Amino acid sequence: MLDAKVMKLLDEQYNKELYSSYLYLKIADYYNDLTLMGYANWFNVQAKEELDHAMLMLQYMQNNSGRATFAQVNAVEDTFTGIKEPLEAALDHEKFITASINTIYDAAYTLKDYRTMQFLDWFIKEQGEEETNADTLIKKTELFGTDSKGLYMLDNELATRTYAPPSLVL
């Protein structure tokens, strides 16, 4: 059985991951309106990954006699402008998620909850990838996004991204 503090933090993280999926669906919808279907695809795949992350959190809590609260998912503000702003919002959000996971890890470490630390190791690695991918997409957009041909090619590249379920075994 998990410590109550760790369980509360995991539950909060579960709901943050659901919000992440919701955010990325909103960003995909925004790019769809701009007819940047590759960007939309990239964020649709990202939304599926975030939902997987939530499901992994839920399964871990359930495997350890915990229950999720299923908090209300907040609405995502629809104030994006331009091509780059949603990308920056995504990177900022990933940094927020990384900090949140680090907080859970710190609590687990303090309590010598090695099982939860091992579970979170996958998420820590994943967050490193998430932040790198978001930052790279911003840099590519800055580099090619002001040239219509470059943007077209980048959008086509992003359209090739496919969904792959996580390989974490609980």
N, C-alpha and C positions, 0 to 999 in steps of 0.2 A: 504494500500500500504506500502511496506517495504522501509526502508531507503536504499539509493543507496549503502552505504558501506556494509551493511548487505547482500544486494542482491548480490553484487560482491563476497563476501566471500562464500555465499551459492553456487553460480555458480562455483567458484573454487573448493569447496568441492564436488560438483556433479561430476566434471571431475576427482578429486582424487579418488572418489569411483569407477568410471569406470576403472581407472588405477589399483586399488586394485583387481578388478575382473580379469583383464588381467594378473596381476602378479600371482595370484593364479592359473589361468589356466596354466601358464608357469611352475609353480612349480609342478602342477599335472602331466603335460607332462613329466617333469624330472623324477618324481617317477615312472611313467608308464614305462619309458625306463629302470629303475632299476628293473622292475617287482615287485615293492612294490605297489601292487594295492590298498591296504588299505590306504596307505599314499596318493596315487593319488585320491582315492575316497574322503578322508577328504578334500583335497584342491579343488576338483571339487565342493563339497557342499559349501565350503567357497567362491568360485568364484560366485556361485549363490546368496549367501547372500549379497555379496558386490554389485552385480548388483541390488538387491532389495534396498539396501541403496541408490544407485544412483537414482533409480526410485522414492523413497520417497522424496529425495531432489528436483527432477524435479517437482513432483506433488505439493510440498509445494510452490515452486517458481511460478508455473502456477496458483495455487489457490490464490496467492497474486500479481497477475498482472505482474509477472516477466517472463523473458525468459532466457533459457540457451544458452551458446555460442557454445556448442558442440565442444570443443577444440580437437585437434588431440591427440590421446592416444599414448604416447611414447612407444617405443619398450622396452621390458624387456631384460636385458642382460642375456645371457645364459652362465654364468660362474660358476654355482654351481658345487661343488665337495663334495662327501661324502653324508651321510644321514642327518647330523645335520645342515649343512650350510644353506639350504633353510628354515629350521625352524627358525634359528636365523634371517634370512632376513625377514621372516614373522613377527616375534616379533618386530623387529626394525620398520617395516612399520606400524604395528598397533600403536606403540608409536607415530609415526609421525602423523597418522590420529587422534589420541586422542588429540594431541597438536593443530592440525588444528581446530578440533571441539571446543576445549576450547577457541580458538581465536575468533571464531564466537560467542560463548556464551558471551564472555567478551564484544564484540562490542554490542551485543543485550542488555546486562545488562546496559552498559553505556548509551544507548539510551532509556532505559526503554521500550524495545520492548518485552513485556511479552509473547506475542504470539509465537515469535521465540524462546524465552527461553524455553517455555513449549514444543515446538516441539523438541528442542535439548535435553531435559531431557532424552528422550528415547535413543538417540544416545550416551549420556554420560554413561548411564547404560550399553548399548550394548558394548561400547568400553572397559569398565571394564571387561566384560565377554570375549571379544576378546583377550585382553592381558593375562588374566588368562589362557585361553585355549591354547594359543600359548606357554606360559611359561611352562605349565603342559606337553605339548607334547615334548618340549625340555627335560625336566627332565625325562620323561619316556623313551625317546630315549637314553639319557645318561645312564640310569639305565639298560635298557634291550637291547639296540641296538648293544652292542658288543658281545652278546651271540646270536648265530643263532636261537636257540629255542625261546629265549625271543623276539627277533625281529620278528620272525614268528608269535608269539602269539599277539604281539602288532599290527602288520600289520593287522591281522585278526580282532582285536578289532576295528581298525580304519575303516575297510570295512563295519562295521555295522552302521556308521553314515548316517543319512538320512536328506534330505533337508526339512525344514519347513519354510513356508513363515512368514515374520514378522507380529506381531500382532498390530502394530501401526495403529491407525485410524486417518486419517487427517481430 
